[in-house]
Amino acid sequence: MYTFIKLGGSVITDKAGREAADLPLINQLAAELAQVRAADPTLPIILGHGSGSFGHHYAARYGIHRGLSPHADYTGFALTAAAALRLNRIVVDALLNAGFPALSLQPSASLQAAGGQIVTWDTGPVALALRHGLVPVIHGDVAFDQLQGSAIISTEALLTHIALATSLRPSRIILVGEDAIYTADPRRDPSAQRIPLITSANLAATLHGTVGSHAVDVTGGMRAKLELMWRLVQAIPDLEVRLIGPAPGNLAAALLNLPLDTGTTIRAEA
């Protein structure tokens, strides 16, 4: 069973800026991943990251997520893809510099969508990378769409496709982004309480209180991410999803199953 990790675009970049990568934080997370790899060289990881202030800026500007007509100018599509790749190069270079064997795999090179949903994606290279001891690194990306011309496929959607449509089933998924899911928006409501565990018992109430992103996000924000993760924990027995913040040591502790009194865990039953 595999471990899927997603580094949120709002964490590794300043989404309110433009192509503003948080290099110190990226290097910190890369060092933690290298630390875990050194402790357990056989741990199979599939790593993804969001596009943050790189891809989201161009996608929103050119309406890539809403679709492009067959005769539209697709330059914005190419600019969005290029921006996503620029951030991916920064992340992968930081990982390699830390001694973590990361291999960049661009989803849009072999992916097609219909109505914003993945129809086909050649994930063979993901499996081959793992077989050779490498860690495949994917990212939120553009996609040619059979119904609407263009689409944006989020990192969560890519990981969901791998989990449900291939034999690379995860036993856990770690999302590095918001510190946790709360009963209300903690930025606006000081009485908001962290929700340590989400199951079928409190899912509906949690979704009711969940808000979207606080900056440009063409992939649906937190609610869409939570709904996707819930779909996965229902479909894959014993799967556990953990949302954690990027504070130093959180990612390494989560991967090494060390006590961590922060974040939110999602699983089908208590």
QUIJOGI-V540237 format. One record per residue. RES is the residue in three letters. D_LAST is the distance of its C-alpha to the last C-alpha in Angstrom with 2 decimals. Layout:
BEGIN
((RES;D_LAST) (RES;D_LAST))
END
This chain:
BEGIN
((MET;21.27) (TYR;21.95) (THR;20.82) (PHE;21.50) (ILE;22.47) (LYS;23.69) (LEU;25.97) (GLY;26.17) (GLY;29.65) (SER;29.40) (VAL;28.82) (ILE;31.54) (THR;34.02) (ASP;35.11) (LYS;34.34) (ALA;36.79) (GLY;39.51) (ARG;41.03) (GLU;40.37) (ALA;39.35) (ALA;37.45) (ASP;35.96) (LEU;37.61) (PRO;36.69) (LEU;32.97) (ILE;33.29) (ASN;35.16) (GLN;32.58) (LEU;29.72) (ALA;32.12) (ALA;32.90) (GLU;29.26) (LEU;28.79) (ALA;32.04) (GLN;30.92) (VAL;27.82) (ARG;30.05) (ALA;32.51) (ALA;29.93) (ASP;28.56) (PRO;31.19) (THR;29.53) (LEU;26.22) (PRO;26.32) (ILE;25.66) (ILE;26.25) (LEU;26.95) (GLY;27.41) (HIS;28.56) (GLY;29.40) (SER;32.98) (GLY;32.86) (SER;36.35) (PHE;37.93) (GLY;37.04) (HIS;35.66) (HIS;39.02) (TYR;41.06) (ALA;38.65) (ALA;38.76) (ARG;42.52) (TYR;43.38) (GLY;40.76) (ILE;39.52) (HIS;36.11) (ARG;37.98) (GLY;40.17) (LEU;43.81) (SER;46.57) (PRO;48.37) (HIS;51.38) (ALA;49.64) (ASP;50.21) (TYR;47.37) (THR;48.31) (GLY;45.31) (PHE;43.10) (ALA;44.75) (LEU;44.53) (THR;40.78) (ALA;40.32) (ALA;42.64) (ALA;40.79) (ALA;37.45) (LEU;39.28) (ARG;40.81) (LEU;37.46) (ASN;36.27) (ARG;39.41) (ILE;38.77) (VAL;35.23) (VAL;36.35) (ASP;39.43) (ALA;37.44) (LEU;35.18) (LEU;38.27) (ASN;40.06) (ALA;37.23) (GLY;37.59) (PHE;34.54) (PRO;35.66) (ALA;34.66) (LEU;36.18) (SER;36.36) (LEU;35.84) (GLN;36.78) (PRO;34.76) (SER;37.49) (ALA;40.00) (SER;38.48) (LEU;36.20) (GLN;37.04) (ALA;35.19) (ALA;35.76) (GLY;34.72) (GLY;32.73) (GLN;30.65) (ILE;31.24) (VAL;33.54) (THR;34.74) (TRP;34.08) (ASP;35.56) (THR;32.80) (GLY;34.99) (PRO;35.93) (VAL;32.29) (ALA;32.02) (LEU;35.49) (ALA;34.78) (LEU;31.86) (ARG;34.12) (HIS;36.71) (GLY;34.48) (LEU;34.28) (VAL;31.41) (PRO;31.77) (VAL;31.53) (ILE;31.18) (HIS;31.22) (GLY;31.06) (ASP;34.35) (VAL;36.78) (ALA;37.19) (PHE;40.02) (ASP;38.83) (GLN;40.56) (LEU;40.17) (GLN;40.42) (GLY;42.21) (SER;39.75) (ALA;36.08) (ILE;33.77) (ILE;30.89) (SER;28.16) (THR;26.74) (GLU;23.27) (ALA;25.08) (LEU;26.83) (LEU;23.76) (THR;22.14) (HIS;25.38) (ILE;25.46) (ALA;21.93) (LEU;22.66) (ALA;26.43) (THR;27.16) (SER;26.29) (LEU;24.97) (ARG;21.27) (PRO;19.04) (SER;16.34) (ARG;15.59) (ILE;17.07) (ILE;18.19) (LEU;19.67) (VAL;22.21) (GLY;23.21) (GLU;22.11) (ASP;20.87) (ALA;17.60) (ILE;16.69) (TYR;17.92) (THR;18.21) (ALA;21.79) (ASP;24.23) (PRO;24.76) (ARG;28.22) (ARG;29.32) (ASP;27.27) (PRO;27.33) (SER;24.87) (ALA;22.06) (GLN;18.88) (ARG;16.63) (ILE;13.12) (PRO;11.27) (LEU;7.91) (ILE;8.12) (THR;6.14) (SER;8.37) (ALA;8.40) (ASN;10.35) (LEU;11.77) (ALA;15.10) (ALA;15.73) (THR;15.07) (LEU;17.45) (HIS;19.92) (GLY;20.25) (THR;20.38) (VAL;23.96) (GLY;25.89) (SER;27.68) (HIS;30.40) (ALA;32.97) (VAL;34.17) (ASP;31.35) (VAL;32.31) (THR;28.92) (GLY;27.11) (GLY;25.52) (MET;21.94) (ARG;20.96) (ALA;22.23) (LYS;20.41) (LEU;17.01) (GLU;17.82) (LEU;18.89) (MET;15.85) (TRP;13.65) (ARG;16.23) (LEU;15.79) (VAL;12.09) (GLN;12.82) (ALA;15.97) (ILE;15.23) (PRO;13.10) (ASP;10.94) (LEU;12.19) (GLU;10.93) (VAL;12.87) (ARG;13.97) (LEU;16.42) (ILE;18.86) (GLY;22.31) (PRO;25.49) (ALA;26.39) (PRO;28.16) (GLY;26.05) (ASN;22.67) (LEU;22.97) (ALA;24.36) (ALA;21.73) (ALA;18.86) (LEU;20.83) (LEU;21.68) (ASN;18.18) (LEU;19.66) (PRO;18.01) (LEU;17.77) (ASP;17.19) (THR;17.36) (GLY;16.03) (THR;12.87) (THR;10.15) (ILE;9.15) (ARG;7.09) (ALA;7.05) (GLU;3.81) (ALA;0.00))
END
